[in-house]
Amino acid sequence: MPDEQLVAEEDQDVVRTRSRRAEPRAWMRAVVWLVAAGLHPGAGPSTVLVARDLSVRMDYRRGIVVYGLAGVVKRTGLSPATVKRHVRVLRELGALVWMVHGSKRNLAAPGEKYMATATIYGAVIPPAYDDALGHRLTGSGYAARVCGVTPAGRVLAVAGASARAEDRQEQRRTSRSGQGVRRGVRTARPGDISAVDKACSAEREPHSPGRYHRAPAVDVERGCNYIPRERASCRKAPVSAPKISLNCDGSRRTAAQTRAGIAVVQQVRPLVNWTQREGLRQLEVALRPLTDAGWDAHMIAAELHSWMLTWSPARPAAYIRVRLARQAAAEHAAAAYDEAEGWDEVVATRAFTVPRPELALDVMRGLVEGMAAYSARQAEQGLDDLSDADAAADMAAFLERVPA
C-alpha cells in the first residue's frame, strides 16, 4: 500500500472511516494478512503482538477495547514509543479507529484526585482486505457487513478451508503418534530404560534420601491420629431429621397435595410474567395459602395482577410470601377491631337478607310520591315535562292493580 493510500489521520475516526466493524477473531485474521502483505513499511511482528494484546481485551461482539498504554507495555515487553508507533501503524492500515479520544485534562471536581479519560479503539477491517478476498459488502463505512463473496473469493475461501482441514488432520496424526510413544513408555519392561525421556527429566532434582524437612512430626495419643477426641468417641455423626412440610392447620402435607399445588402453579406462572424466573417448587410453597383455600389458576393470576407491579422482583417466591403475610396480618387486625367494636356482619345485613315481598311495593309508592312532588314543583316554576307519558300516573295505576 503506497504512502498516499494509507488512511489519513482525519479518516481514522469512527465517523469518517471506510473500514467495517469486526469481532476480535476476524480482526486478528485481517491484521495478520495486512502485515504479511507488506501494505505498510512499518508493520511487522511487533504490530501483530500489539494487535493480539488488544484483541484479548476486546468486547467479543463489538470489537471495542480500552487502549491502556501502560498495560500494553507491561504485557508485551515493548517500549512505550514502540507500542505507540505500532498502534499508529494499525490506524494507518485502517485496522483501528478512534471511538473515544482520550484526554489528560483533569476532569475531577475540585478537591478530588486527578482523573483523565481513556482512549477507546474499535476493531475494523479495511476495504483492501475485503477486495483481496472477494467479499461483497452491504452498507458503507463502520456499519458495513459482508453479505457474500465473488467467484474469485469463493475459490480462495475453498482453498483456505482445505488448507485448514489438512492442518487439523496433521495435528491429529501428530497427537496420535505422541500417544503411541507414551503408551510404549508405559508398557516397557521394568529393566528396559531405552524408552525413558532423559531430556525432560534432566532439569529435575532427585528425591532426597532423608526425611522431608517440612513434614511435621505425627503426635499419636491413645489411638486418635489427626482426629479430635470428641469425634473419636462418637460411633457416627448425628443424622439431621428430615424436613416435614405442614399445612396451615398443622397437619402433615401429603404428596398428593403438593402435586395438586404444583399443577395449579404450572398454569399460574405463564400468566404472570414476573413469576417466570422462579422454580415451580418455590412458587408452590409461596402460594399455598391460596391453593389450600381452593383458588384456581385464574383467580391466583388475577390476585397477582391486582398488585400492579411495575418492576420484577429478584426473588418472586419470597416477595409473594411477604405480600400474603401482610394481607393476612391486615385482615386479622381488621377482624380484631370489628370484634372489639361489637360489629356483627350477620346482624347488620339481616334487614337485606330477610324475604319481604312488600318491600318492592313500598319502594314504588315512595317513587310515586317523590315524582308527584317533583312534577308539582316543576309546574310551579313553569317548567313542563318534555314527554307526554305520565310516569307517576302509570305507577299509581299499577299499584292499584296489585293486591296489597
Salt bridges, closest charged atoms under 4 A:
ASP11 OD1 - ARG16 NH2 3.38
ASP13 OD1 - HIS101 NE2 3.13
GLU23 OE1 - ARG25 NE 3.89
ASP53 OD2 - ARG57 NH2 3.50
ASP53 OD1 - ARG75 NE 2.66
ASP59 OD2 - ARG62 NE 3.56
GLU92 OE1 - HIS40 NE2 2.57
GLU92 OE2 - ARG88 NH1 3.19
ASP130 OD2 - ARG20 NE 2.95
ASP130 OD1 - HIS135 ND1 3.01
GLU170 OE1 - ARG173 NH2 2.55
GLU221 OE2 - ARG229 NH2 3.01
GLU284 OE2 - ARG253 NH2 3.19
GLU284 OE1 - ARG281 NH1 3.45
GLU284 OE2 - ARG288 NE 3.16
ASP292 OD1 - ARG253 NH1 3.33
GLU358 OE2 - ARG356 NE 3.70
ASP362 OD1 - ARG365 NH1 3.36
